[in-house]
Amino acid sequence: MYLVFDVGGTFIKYALMDKDGEIGETDKFPTQLDNTCGLELLVNSIFEIYTKYKAKNIEGIAMSLPGLIDVQNGFVHNGGALKFLVGVPLGRLVSEKCDNIPVALENDGKCAALCESWKGNASDVRDAYVLVLGTGVGGGMIINHHVHHGNSLIAGEVSYTLHNMDRAQVETITPIETIDEVGHTIDIIPYIAGSCCSTLGLRCKVAKYKGLSYHDVKGEDIFKWASDGDTGVQNILEDWYFTIAKLCVNIYVIFNPEIILIGGGISVQPLVLEGICRYVDKLRNISKILTDIKIGTCKYNNRSNLYGAMMNYNQLFNE
């Protein structure tokens, strides 16, 4: 058996799992975001859970977490929202704490992509791209059922692609790493996909239109207002669909995957896929080379990072 962790900004989910992805016990606990001792708290929490299940012959630990991850060396270059993970050899630290068993790390968006390639809606194709819409825009490029990481580990990080940026904005760029409040990113750096294509970006735009805080606007509220005939919200939604459709076309012509899958909690709303596909169909008219672009939704959401982390472990240690 294996222990699999999905480390998020709010909760850390974990599960007992066999190498085929069959889940036994599962639970979660709050993420401690203390920048001073967060790393120690994380490693100790993993050790406590390992100790709890050690009698079940735990062979290894698989982890999904945010940030820029060196999978081969178990090293976190950038922990995303988890600032205490910057420049941390997390794989080694967890392994040393837990009887030196193997530990595999992978970025959460790439885990979602691996999950779909293994058990989801990309299991029958070689090459796929998974686009996860959430607080930011995550995802990953799958080539022959493996994540393509690229020269400096950023392949597929479309959150940083530029959209509708004008020349004057080049002179006022603010590095995203210096922005403390995630909601402020939408106003400070509005021209990257992480702002204009994310679910958070959508919520912020609707909140601004409604005169509310984005904290008070949920996805279900947006679709309710649109359904009730609020033309302002309807137009914001249509712009959002169109922007994501353009991103999908760009992904397609650069990578040419057999399928692009849309994930994230908001993707369970059928209107999202319908809206994106409506504009992708219009954009096909640009050229015949766009004829075969195929867009779908992910099969898994809540457990996708757990499955993907296990798949990453298998590829590192069980192949």
C-alpha positions as CSV (number, residue, x, y, z in Angstrom):
1,M,0.0,0.0,0.0
2,Y,1.0,3.6,-0.5
3,L,0.2,6.9,1.3
4,V,-0.9,9.6,-1.2
5,F,-1.2,13.3,-0.3
6,D,-2.9,16.2,-2.1
7,V,-1.4,19.3,-0.4
8,G,-3.6,22.3,-1.1
9,G,-3.7,25.9,0.3
10,T,-6.7,25.1,2.6
11,F,-6.6,21.4,3.3
12,I,-4.3,18.4,2.8
13,K,-6.2,15.3,1.6
14,Y,-4.7,11.9,2.0
15,A,-5.6,8.4,1.1
16,L,-4.3,4.8,1.4
17,M,-4.0,3.5,-2.1
18,D,-2.7,0.5,-4.0
19,K,-0.6,0.9,-7.1
20,D,-3.7,0.4,-9.3
21,G,-5.4,3.3,-7.8
22,E,-7.9,1.5,-5.5
23,I,-8.5,3.8,-2.5
24,G,-8.9,2.5,1.0
25,E,-9.2,5.0,3.9
26,T,-9.2,8.7,3.1
27,D,-9.3,11.9,5.2
28,K,-8.1,15.5,5.3
29,F,-6.7,18.1,7.7
30,P,-6.1,21.8,7.5
31,T,-3.0,23.2,5.9
32,Q,-0.8,25.2,8.2
33,L,0.3,28.3,6.3
34,D,2.8,29.6,8.8
35,N,5.9,30.7,6.8
36,T,8.2,30.2,9.8
37,C,7.3,26.6,10.8
38,G,5.0,25.5,8.0
39,L,7.6,23.1,6.5
40,E,8.2,21.5,9.9
41,L,4.5,21.2,10.5
42,L,3.9,19.6,7.1
43,V,6.7,17.0,7.4
44,N,5.6,16.2,11.0
45,S,2.0,15.8,9.9
46,I,3.0,13.4,7.1
47,F,5.1,11.4,9.6
48,E,2.2,11.1,12.1
49,I,-0.1,9.7,9.4
50,Y,2.7,7.4,8.2
51,T,3.2,6.2,11.7
52,K,-0.6,5.6,12.0
53,Y,-0.6,3.3,8.9
54,K,2.9,1.9,9.0
55,A,1.6,-1.5,10.0
56,K,-0.1,-1.7,6.6
57,N,3.3,-2.1,5.0
58,I,3.5,1.4,3.4
59,E,5.9,1.0,0.4
60,G,6.1,4.7,-0.6
61,I,4.6,8.1,-0.4
62,A,3.2,10.1,-3.4
63,M,2.4,13.8,-3.1
64,S,0.6,16.4,-5.2
65,L,1.3,20.0,-4.3
66,P,1.4,23.5,-5.9
67,G,4.4,25.1,-7.4
68,L,7.4,24.3,-9.6
69,I,8.5,20.8,-8.9
70,D,11.6,18.9,-9.9
71,V,10.1,15.5,-10.1
72,Q,13.3,13.5,-10.7
73,N,15.0,15.0,-7.6
74,G,12.0,15.6,-5.3
75,F,12.8,19.3,-5.0
76,V,10.3,22.2,-4.8
77,H,11.7,25.3,-6.5
78,N,8.6,27.3,-5.9
79,G,5.7,26.3,-3.7
80,G,3.0,28.6,-5.2
81,A,0.7,29.6,-2.4
82,L,2.8,27.6,0.1
83,K,5.7,30.1,0.6
84,F,7.5,27.9,3.1
85,L,8.2,25.4,0.3
86,V,10.4,27.6,-1.8
87,G,13.8,25.9,-2.4
88,V,13.0,22.8,-0.3
89,P,14.2,19.2,-0.9
90,L,10.8,18.0,0.3
91,G,11.1,14.5,-1.1
92,R,14.3,13.8,0.9
93,L,13.0,15.4,4.1
94,V,9.8,13.3,4.0
95,S,11.7,10.1,3.1
96,E,14.2,10.6,5.9
97,K,11.4,11.1,8.4
98,C,9.5,8.1,7.2
99,D,12.1,5.2,7.3
100,N,13.7,6.3,4.0
101,I,10.9,4.9,1.9
102,P,10.6,6.4,-1.7
103,V,8.7,9.7,-2.0
104,A,7.4,11.1,-5.3
105,L,6.4,14.7,-5.8
106,E,4.5,16.4,-8.7
107,N,2.7,19.7,-9.4
108,D,-1.0,19.5,-8.7
109,G,-2.1,20.6,-12.2
110,K,0.1,18.0,-13.7
111,C,-1.3,15.4,-11.3
112,A,-4.7,16.2,-12.7
113,A,-3.4,15.7,-16.2
114,L,-1.8,12.3,-15.2
115,C,-5.1,11.3,-13.6
116,E,-7.1,11.9,-16.8
117,S,-4.4,10.1,-18.8
118,W,-4.5,7.1,-16.4
119,K,-8.1,6.7,-15.5
120,G,-10.1,9.6,-17.0
121,N,-11.2,11.0,-20.3
122,A,-7.8,10.9,-21.9
123,S,-7.0,7.3,-21.1
124,D,-7.6,6.2,-24.7
125,V,-5.2,8.8,-26.3
126,R,-1.4,9.3,-26.3
127,D,-1.2,13.1,-26.2
128,A,-3.6,15.4,-24.2
129,Y,-3.7,18.7,-22.5
130,V,-5.6,19.2,-19.2
131,L,-6.6,22.8,-18.4
132,V,-7.7,23.2,-14.7
133,L,-9.7,26.4,-14.0
134,G,-9.5,27.5,-10.3
135,T,-7.8,30.2,-8.3
136,G,-5.3,30.2,-11.1
137,V,-5.0,28.2,-14.3
138,G,-3.2,24.9,-13.9
139,G,-2.7,21.9,-16.1
140,G,-0.2,19.8,-17.9
141,M,0.9,18.5,-21.3
142,I,0.7,14.7,-21.6
143,I,2.9,13.0,-24.2
144,N,2.5,9.2,-24.4
145,H,0.9,9.2,-21.0
146,H,3.8,11.0,-19.3
147,V,4.0,14.7,-18.3
148,H,6.2,16.8,-20.5
149,H,8.1,19.2,-18.1
150,G,10.3,21.1,-20.6
151,N,13.7,22.5,-20.3
152,S,13.1,24.4,-17.0
153,L,10.1,22.5,-15.7
154,I,7.5,25.1,-16.9
155,A,6.1,23.3,-20.0
156,G,2.3,23.6,-20.1
157,E,2.1,26.4,-17.5
158,V,-0.3,28.4,-19.6
159,S,-1.4,30.5,-16.6
160,Y,1.5,32.8,-17.7
161,T,0.5,33.2,-21.3
162,L,-0.3,36.8,-22.3
163,H,-3.8,38.0,-23.4
164,N,-4.7,41.4,-24.7
165,M,-1.6,43.1,-23.3
166,D,-0.8,46.5,-24.8
167,R,2.7,48.0,-25.1
168,A,2.2,50.6,-22.3
169,Q,1.6,47.8,-19.8
170,V,5.1,46.4,-20.4
171,E,6.5,49.5,-18.6
172,T,4.4,48.8,-15.4
173,I,4.8,45.1,-14.9
174,T,4.5,43.8,-11.3
175,P,6.1,40.4,-10.7
176,I,3.4,38.0,-9.6
177,E,5.5,36.7,-6.8
178,T,5.3,40.1,-5.0
179,I,1.5,40.1,-4.9
180,D,0.3,38.9,-1.4
181,E,-3.4,38.9,-1.9
182,V,-4.4,36.5,-4.7
183,G,-7.5,38.5,-5.6
184,H,-5.3,41.6,-6.3
185,T,-3.6,39.7,-9.1
186,I,-6.6,40.1,-11.3
187,D,-6.3,43.9,-11.2
188,I,-2.5,44.2,-11.1
189,I,-1.8,41.6,-13.8
190,P,-5.0,41.3,-15.8
191,Y,-3.3,40.2,-19.1
192,I,-2.2,36.7,-18.1
193,A,-4.3,33.6,-18.5
194,G,-4.1,33.1,-14.7
195,S,-6.2,36.3,-14.3
196,C,-8.5,36.3,-17.3
197,C,-9.2,32.6,-17.7
198,S,-9.4,31.5,-14.0
199,T,-12.5,30.9,-12.0
200,L,-11.2,33.5,-9.6
201,G,-10.8,36.0,-12.4
202,L,-14.5,35.4,-13.4
203,R,-15.6,35.9,-9.8
204,C,-13.6,39.1,-9.5
205,K,-15.1,40.6,-12.6
206,V,-18.6,39.7,-11.7
207,A,-18.0,41.0,-8.1
208,K,-16.8,44.3,-9.5
209,Y,-19.8,44.6,-11.7
210,K,-22.1,43.8,-8.8
211,G,-20.3,46.1,-6.3
212,L,-19.4,43.1,-4.1
213,S,-16.2,41.5,-2.7
214,Y,-15.1,38.5,-4.7
215,H,-15.2,36.6,-1.5
216,D,-19.0,36.9,-1.6
217,V,-19.4,35.7,-5.2
218,K,-19.5,32.0,-5.8
219,G,-19.7,30.1,-9.1
220,E,-23.3,29.1,-8.5
221,D,-24.2,32.8,-7.9
222,I,-22.9,33.8,-11.3
223,F,-24.9,31.2,-13.2
224,K,-28.0,32.0,-11.2
225,W,-27.7,35.7,-12.0
226,A,-27.1,34.9,-15.7
227,S,-30.1,32.5,-15.8
228,D,-32.2,35.2,-14.2
229,G,-31.5,37.5,-17.1
230,D,-28.7,39.8,-15.8
231,T,-27.2,40.9,-19.1
232,G,-24.1,42.3,-17.4
233,V,-23.2,38.9,-15.9
234,Q,-24.2,37.2,-19.2
235,N,-21.7,39.3,-21.1
236,I,-18.9,38.7,-18.5
237,L,-19.6,34.9,-18.8
238,E,-19.5,35.1,-22.7
239,D,-16.2,37.0,-22.6
240,W,-14.8,34.4,-20.2
241,Y,-15.9,31.5,-22.5
242,F,-14.4,33.3,-25.5
243,T,-11.0,33.9,-23.7
244,I,-10.7,30.3,-22.7
245,A,-11.7,29.2,-26.2
246,K,-8.8,31.3,-27.6
247,L,-6.5,29.8,-25.1
248,C,-7.6,26.3,-26.2
249,V,-6.9,27.1,-29.8
250,N,-3.5,28.4,-29.0
251,I,-2.7,25.2,-27.0
252,Y,-4.0,23.1,-29.9
253,V,-1.8,24.8,-32.6
254,I,1.3,24.8,-30.4
255,F,1.0,21.3,-28.9
256,N,-1.6,19.6,-31.2
257,P,-3.0,17.2,-28.6
258,E,-5.7,14.7,-29.4
259,I,-7.9,16.2,-26.8
260,I,-8.0,19.2,-24.5
261,L,-9.9,18.6,-21.2
262,I,-11.3,21.3,-19.0
263,G,-11.1,20.6,-15.2
264,G,-11.7,22.4,-11.9
265,G,-14.8,22.6,-9.8
266,I,-16.6,25.0,-12.2
267,S,-16.3,22.5,-15.1
268,V,-19.1,20.4,-13.6
269,Q,-21.4,23.1,-14.8
270,P,-22.5,22.0,-18.3
271,L,-22.8,25.6,-19.5
272,V,-19.0,26.0,-19.2
273,L,-18.1,23.3,-21.8
274,E,-21.0,24.4,-23.9
275,G,-19.9,28.0,-23.9
276,I,-16.2,27.3,-24.6
277,C,-17.1,24.9,-27.4
278,R,-19.5,27.4,-29.0
279,Y,-16.6,29.8,-29.5
280,V,-14.1,27.1,-30.4
281,D,-16.5,26.1,-33.2
282,K,-16.6,29.7,-34.5
283,L,-12.8,29.9,-34.3
284,R,-12.5,26.8,-36.5
285,N,-13.4,29.0,-39.4
286,I,-9.9,30.6,-39.3
287,S,-8.4,27.5,-41.0
288,K,-8.9,23.9,-41.9
289,I,-6.0,23.0,-39.6
290,L,-8.4,23.6,-36.6
291,T,-10.9,21.0,-37.9
292,D,-9.8,18.3,-35.5
293,I,-9.6,20.2,-32.3
294,K,-11.5,18.3,-29.6
295,I,-12.6,19.8,-26.3
296,G,-14.0,17.9,-23.3
297,T,-14.2,17.9,-19.5
298,C,-12.3,16.0,-17.0
299,K,-13.8,12.8,-15.5
300,Y,-12.3,13.4,-12.1
301,N,-12.1,16.5,-9.9
302,N,-12.0,16.0,-6.2
303,R,-9.7,13.0,-6.3
304,S,-7.8,13.7,-9.5
305,N,-4.7,15.0,-7.7
306,L,-4.6,11.8,-5.5
307,Y,-4.9,9.5,-8.5
308,G,-2.3,11.6,-10.5
309,A,0.2,11.6,-7.6
310,M,-0.1,7.8,-7.5
311,M,0.4,7.6,-11.3
312,N,3.5,9.8,-11.0
313,Y,4.9,7.5,-8.3
314,N,4.2,4.5,-10.5
315,Q,6.1,6.1,-13.4
316,L,9.1,7.0,-11.2
317,F,9.4,3.8,-9.1
318,N,7.1,1.0,-10.4
319,E,7.7,1.0,-14.2
